[in-house]
């Protein structure tokens, strides 16, 4: 039974990561650009 719970959690995490990457790509790119600009100063 424990492996079934682990499998469900693993699937949820993977799905969440894929959704976050799709949804937050623009925000992540903006944050990276800001961080790079701050490092250059």
N, C-alpha and C positions, 0 to 999 in steps of 0.2 A: 504493500500500500504506500510505503514511503516514496518509492521510485515514481509512482503515479503523481503524487503531489509535486515532487521535484520536476517531473516532465512538464506539468501544467505551469509551474513557476518559470521554467526555462523558456517555454513557448511565449508566455506573457512578456518576459524580459526582451526576447528577440523582437517580438511584434512592437513593443514600446520603443525600442531603439530605432527600428526602421521608420516608425511613425514620426519620432522626434527628428530624425535626420531629414525626412521629407519636409516636415513642418517648420523646422527651425534653421534650415540651411542658410537662409538670408541673414538671420540674426547672428548665427555663428560667424559667417563671413564678415559681417559688420564688426563684431567683437574682435576678430583676428586683425582686421585692418586698424582698429583703434589701438589695440595692444602694440602692433608694429610701429605705429606713429609715436606712441609713448616711449617705446624703446629707443627710437632714433633721436629723441631729444636729449 
